[in-house]
Amino acid sequence: MGGSFASEDLDLQAMEKLLGDSAVLTWETLDSESQAKLQGALAPGSTICAALFPGTQSELREVMTYTSQHQWTVLPVGRGSKLHWGGLVNGGKGKGRSPLIAVSTRRMNRLIDHAVGDLTVTVEAGMSVVDLQATLAKAGQFLAIDPAFPDQATIGGIVATADTGSLRHRYNGVRDMLLGLSFVRADGQLAKAGGRVVKNVAGYDLMKLFTGSYGTLGIITQATFRVYPLPEMSQTVVLVGKAKFIAQATATLLSSALTPVSVDLLSTQTVQALNLGDAMEMAIAVRFQGIQPSVEQQVKRMLELGQSLGLVSVAGTEVDEVLWERLRKPMTAEGQERAIACKIGVSPSEAVSVMEQMESIELPETVWYGQIHAASGLGRLVFPESVSPQQLLKLRSRFQACRGFLSILQAPASLKQQIDVWGYPGNALDLMRKLKQQFDPDYRLSPHRFVGGI
């Protein structure tokens, strides 16, 4: 896979004049890491012809105007950490295909505004979440998300994939923190929604629309978020034991006056991978943050709950510092290119029982990892490549029977060609296609990456 068009097929001189030679790369001149990330988004036989790296919003507008005029297909990219999620993009060389170009925002990584007193921040889409958190920390603040691949994830990519993480229990999802958004349309026009103050709700629905759109509606250029004061203390309690007692602990916690920032259910094999318990034991990991007296009191009450149910308890600041980082690796399939990672949703009241059924019935003798955010019922499952499309479809049916879903984020391209990765059974597909038609009538942005081949 790979390769560039001949000069008579793809004239990059105008782009080189606009962006400079170093910001216009053919496939051959891309580094191997970038090639691997881009390949993760492509259907077999598709080809990235070139990668463009505009450095400003104005340059991006000109790039998109040019690609619109020449009918080039565009794959929006940040740093590429989640390009392997979702459907496979078609395009590149071949009869009847338009050139497929990657347009990256990684050079658009500036801090636009940080209103410390208003607890808001505006940044360009290519800024990494690590850099943003470091900047906010200097003012004693943070953005309340813990996305996959935090060392590489960009703000634009986090919004485009709606990637929040375990902190959603306390702070909700990306769309709930997003106050304003700027983006460039497929035709090169700049559009904005919302503003830089918490009370401004103009364009709220448009921001919701772009959150989780996987680069199919436009290229995000700037985003404004509400931020929060850094907590004085952070501690985590892990309760380990049989599923029925974990279910009781979860129900009691969620109906109590305790205010954790994260509450995650962990499958038995995830528990074993983290050396937290023995076979057939599940766990609930609960994180508390805030002022020291409050955190210590809530940790004490959580430990008392675990003791009353006969659960094994692990707690403390050291657990907090290590657990969540260790958990992220198996749950994002980090370093496992051919693993199958799924996003799931289930009714919160059935989360423990569904996971228990998977342990005993659905996937016997298969090593897999599971994590569900207890309050929302959203989570992740990670399987080895050996799991078949038929097994995945059976699992999807079980989740749908519980008013939930199972979507495939990461998988080998051969498997994604055999199964609908999104598996969306709802009635909004016609509306989604109308929105796509309105924002990108020629289907040039990330074609086939989203629900229903959008």
N, C-alpha and C positions, 0 to 999 in steps of 0.2 A: 504494500500500500504506500502511497505517497508519490511525489513527483510534481513538477510544475508544467503548466501549459507552455507551448512554444510561444515565442514573442508575437507571432501573428495571430495567435488565439487569445492571448491575455496580455494586454499592454499595461505595464505597471509604471510607465514613465511619469504619468500624471501624478500618481501616488508618491513616487519618489521625489518629485518636485515639491509636492505639498508637505510631506512628512520627513524627507531626508532619507538617504540610502539605508541608514542603520535601522530605520523604523519600517522598512518594507523587506520582508524576507520570503524567499521561495522555500518550498519544502526542503530542498537539499541544504539550505543554509540555516535551517532551524536546528537548535541543539536537540540531542536525543531525548532528553526529558520532556521537552515541549512536544516533540513528535509522538511520544508514547501517550501523553495526555490527550492530544487531539485524536489519535486513533481510537481511543476509548469511546469517543462520541459517534464514530462513523460506522455506517453499515458496510459490510464487505463489498468491495468494488468502488466505494466512494473515495474521493481524494481531496485533500486540502491543497489548493493550488498555490496559495500564498497567505502570509500572516501580516496584518497591518497593525501598527502600534501608535495611534494618534496620542498626542500629549495634552491636548486641550479639548474642551467642549466644542470650540469652533472648528478644530481640525476634524473631530468626529462627525460633525454635521456635514462637512465637505466630503468626507469619505463616504458617508451614507448617501448623499446626493449623487455622487459619482457611481456608486454601485447600483443605485436605483435606475439611473439613466442607461447603464450597460447591462442591467438585469443579471447582476451577479448574486448568487446565493450567499448569505452571510451567517456565520456561526459566531455569536457574541461570546467573548471569553474574558475572564478576569485573569487569574493565574492558573486556571484549569484544574483546580483540585477536585471539582465535582462534575467534570465533563462526562465522566463515565456513568453518571446517573441518568435514568429516564430512557426514552426511546432513542433509536439510532437515526442519525441524520443522513439523508441521501443527497448526493451531489458530487460534482467534480467532472473528470473527464468522461467522455462517452457520448454517443449519439443521443441528441435530445436533452442533454444536461447542460445547465449553465455552470460557469465556474463557481466553485465553492471557496469562499474566502473566510479566514478567521480574522475577526476584528477584536483586538484585546484592549482593555482599559487599564492595563497594569501601570502605564505611565501617567495615568490620571489619578494620582494618589495624594492629593493635597488636602490639608485641613482648611476648610472654608471659613468656619465660624464656630467658636465654642463659647456659648453664653453660660458662664459658670453659675451665675446667680439664678438663671432661668432653668438650669438643668437641661440644656439642649445642646446638641452638637450637629454641625453640618460638614460632611466630608465628601470627597469625590469617590466614585464607585470603585476605583482601583486600589484604594487604601486597604492594607491588610488589617484584619481585626486585631492582630497582635500589636501593630503599630498604634492603632486607635486606642486600645486599652492602655498602652504605655503613656500616651499623651494625656488621657483622662485621669490616670492615676496620679499624675503630678498635681492635679487639682482635687484629689481625694474623691474621684468619681469613677464610674465604670458603666459600660453598656451591658445590660443584663441578658446576654446570650452566651451559650457555650457550644459553638457549632462544631461539626466534624472538621478535621484537618485544620485546627486553628492557626498553625504556623504558616499556612498558605492561603486560607480562605480570605477572599476580599469582601468588602461590604456589598458590592453589587451582586456578587455570587450568592451571598447569604440571603439577600432579599429575593433574588430570582428563584432560589430553591426553598425558601421559607424554612431555613435550617436554624432552629432555635436551641434545641438541646434540653437538658434536664431542668434548667432554670425556669422553664415555661410554667412550672407548678405555681410559682409565686408571681412571675412577671408577665405571664401569657406569651403569645407568639410574636414573631417579628412584626406582623401587621399592627399589633397593638402598641408597639413602641415607635412606629414610623409616623412622623409628623408631616414630612414633606418629601417630595420626589421630583427629580428632573430626569427627562429621558429624551433620546433622539428617536424619532419615528423611522420607519423603513425608508421613507422618502427624503430624509434628511432634515425634517422640521423639528425644532425644539419644542417640547411641551413640559408644563410644570403642574404640580398638584400640591395642595397643602401649603404650609409655611414653616417658619422657624420658631413659632411660639406654640405652647401647649394648647392654648384655647382656640387656635385656628383649626377648624375642621373642614374647610373648603377642600374639595377634591378627595375626600376620605375614601370614597368608593373606588376611585381610580388607583389609589395606593394599595387598596386591598386586591385589586385586579392584578397588579404587577407582582405582588408578593406570591411567589410560587408559580410564576408563569414560564419559567425555564427559558427565558430569552426569546420567546415567540412573539412578543408584542412590541418590543422596542429595546433599545440599549440604554440601561440606566446610567446616568452621568453623575448625579449627586443624590444624597439622601440625608434627611434630617431626622434625628432620633431624640427621644427623651432619654436622659441618663439618670443614674442614681448615685447617692453617696456610697463610698466604699464601706463595707461593714467593719465594725471594730473587731469582731471575732467570727470564726467559722468552725463548726464542729459537725461531725457526721456520726450517726448511730446506725449500725447494721444489725438487724435481727435475723437469725438463721434458724430454720426448722421445717417441720412438715407443712404442706400446703394449706391445710385447714386452719392452722394456727397463724400462718402468715396472712391468710384472708381475714381472720378476726382482728389481727393487729392493724391491718390496713384500714378496715372499716371503722375501727375505734379511733384511729388517728385522724381520718378524714372528717369525722363527725365531732372532733374535739375542738378546743379553743387554741390548740397549738398552731404555730405559724411557720412551718418549714418552707424553705425555698425550693427543695427538691424532694420528691418521694418516688422512688423507682423500684419496681418489682424485678427480680433477677431470677432467671431459670436455673435449674439445678446444675446444668453443665457450666453456666456462667459462674455460679458460686464456686464450683470446683476449680475452674480456671483461675479464679482470683484467690484460691486457697482460703476461702471463708467457711467452708463446711464440707460435709461428707455427701456421699451419693444419696439421691432422692430428697435432698434438702433444698428448699427455695430460700430466698432472702428478700428483705425490704431494706433499702438504703435510704436513710432520711437525713437531710442536711439542714442545719439551722445556722442562720447568720444574723448578726445584729450587735447590740451592746452586750457586754460580757455577762451581767447578771441575768438577762433574759435568756441568752443562749444556754448558760449553765443550768438554769431552772428547767428549760424545756428538754434538754438532754436527760436530766434526772428523771423527769416524768416519762420519757420514752423508754428509758432503761427499766423503770418500774413496770411499765406495760409489758415489755418483753419478759420480765421475770414472772409476772402473773400468768403468762401463757406458756411458760416453760421453754421459751426460746433462748438460744445462745446469743449473747450480746457482745458486740465489739464497738468501741466508741473512742472518741478523742480527737484532738487536733491533728495528730499524726495520721490517723485513719483518713481524715478529711483531706490532708495534703496528698495522700498517695492513691486512695481508692478511685477517685473520679478520673484521674489520668490513666490509671491502669485499666479502668472499665472502657474508656474510649477506644483503646486499640482493638480489642476483639469486636466491639459493636460497630466499628466503621470499616472492618475488614482491612485495616491498615497493613500494607505489605502483602496482601493476598489478592493478587490481581484476578484470579479466576474463581474466587469465592462468590457466593450469591448473597447479596445484602438486600433486605426487604424493609419497606416502611409499612407498619401495620396500624390498624385502629380497631378498637373493640369497645363495647360498652364497659365502662370502668367496673361495674358490679360483677362482670363476668371475666375480668382479666386473669385472675388467679386460676379459675377453673379451666379456662381455655388453654393456658400455658401448661397446666397439669395434664390435660388430655393429650396435648402434643407430646409430652414426655412419655406417656404410657401407650399411646395408640398410633399416632400419626407417623412418627419417625423413629421406630425402634432401631437401635444399634447405629444411629447416626449422630455424630458429634456436631452440635449446633448451639448457638448462643442466643439468648433472648433477654430483652429489656423492655419494660412497659412503664410509662409515666402513669402512676396510679390514678391521679385525679382526672386526666384527660382520656386515658385509654390508648394513647398514641405510643408507638415504640418501634423497636427494630428487631429483626431476626436475621441471623447470619448463618448460612449453610455452606457445606463443602460443595464443590463442583459436581459431586456424584448425585446430588438430589435431582430427580428427573422433573421435566415439565408436568408430568401427570401428578406427581406428588405435590408440586406447587399449586396446581389447580385444585387439588383436593383440599389443601390447606386454605386456599382462597375461599372456597365454598363454605368451609367451616366458619371463617371470619365473617363472611357475608350473612350467614345464618344468625350471627350474633349482632346484626346491624353494624358490622364493621367492614374492613377492607384489607387487602394485601396488595401492595404495589411493589414491583421489582425496581430497585435503584441500580444495583450493580450486578452484572452477570456476564459470562462470556457471550460474545455476539451471536454465536450459533444458537444459544438458548433463547436470547431475546428475539430471534427470528422465528422461533417456534411458538411463542406465547405472547399474548397482549400484556406488555409489562405493567400497564396501568390498571387494567381490569375494572374500569369504571362502569358500574351498573346503573348509575343514576339517570335522571331525565333532563340534565342540563347540557347535554352534548350539542344540541342544535344551537343553543344560546352561545356556547363557547365558540362554535364555528362562525357565528355571525360576528362576534367580537373580533375574532382573527381576521375575518374579511374586512372589517372596518379599519383595524390598525395596520394590517399587512395584507392587502388584497391580492398580491402576487405570490404569497406564501414563500417569501425569500428569507425570512428569519427563522433559523433553527427548524427547518421543515421536518416533520414526523417525530419530533422529540417529545411532544406533549400528548395529552389524552386524545384518543380518537385519530391519531396521526396528524394532529395540528402542528 
